[in-house]
């Protein structure tokens, strides 16, 4: 079972965290909620419990990491040296690194975005940070082992892209049919 | 500021709870997370903290209630007499009662659904329960002061319908444009 850690700092955007966790658990991935602390408060004051601490994570034991957006969640991720070293180690090992909304700012800090196709929330702070990257403004973008997505309304597509990258594309599409019930 | 309680039993569907909470807090509604207990575990093992207990709620102080789906969250709501009395009192007072996915089963138990246009997740258990209602299979359905929605993939539309009913339709549509970034 592939193991994915989602990195939660205070101020994380709840929708961008909960949709991937829920969707990827439905698809039988092993999802670990790794928090700055065990008790984490989202950008809209929802308190959730992490399963472990970010400080306890080891890139060797993970297949992918997910960075949700939100402010100040994204800047907190960017400013956490353990997050930056994890992003860097995962990327170097050819494992999946994914970020949504404002969180690609932490990928930039890890110096993995140069000339990479990417997307994110079109706010000046992020676009400035990504000026050496190839910002495409797509809803979801994949370049090698980096997946980025635009904002909360792209969270389902983001989860599907992660699942697809990790080998469960047909299962993810079937799940979306069930969850959306578009007949 | 209009006050909305979202009723959380163990086994609630996280996406169907978190999207309305997040969206409606962004729209400056006063959202109270009311739990069976203060610590509640969702259907996909996400632990969140409630702000108060369902048992502490008083229909006189609320403008609306939201029942998220999920199993066994929905049947737990149905089997909680305090939930059923709240649904009944809110409905009688002409206040908004809303439920998504499997949770309309609790509205049925409160005996408010006869001949009402409604929707919900198309599973036999729910369709059997709603056989005296007018099940339309729409993604979101409004009949008087009852709003129902189909499943997790209809959670954004569900939140928008609630906000619109409570007088913030233009703000909700602007917010969706920002969250979805469809240009």
Interface residues (C-beta under 8 A of the other chain):
Chain A: X13 X14 X15 X18 X19 X21 X22 X25 X26 X33 X42 X44 X45 X46 X47 X48 X49 X121 X122 X137 X139 X150 X151 X152 X153 X154 X156 X176 X178 X179 X180 X181 X182 X183
Chain B: X13 X14 X15 X18 X19 X21 X22 X25 X26 X33 X42 X44 X45 X46 X47 X48 X49 X121 X122 X137 X139 X150 X151 X152 X153 X154 X156 X176 X178 X179 X180 X181 X182 X183
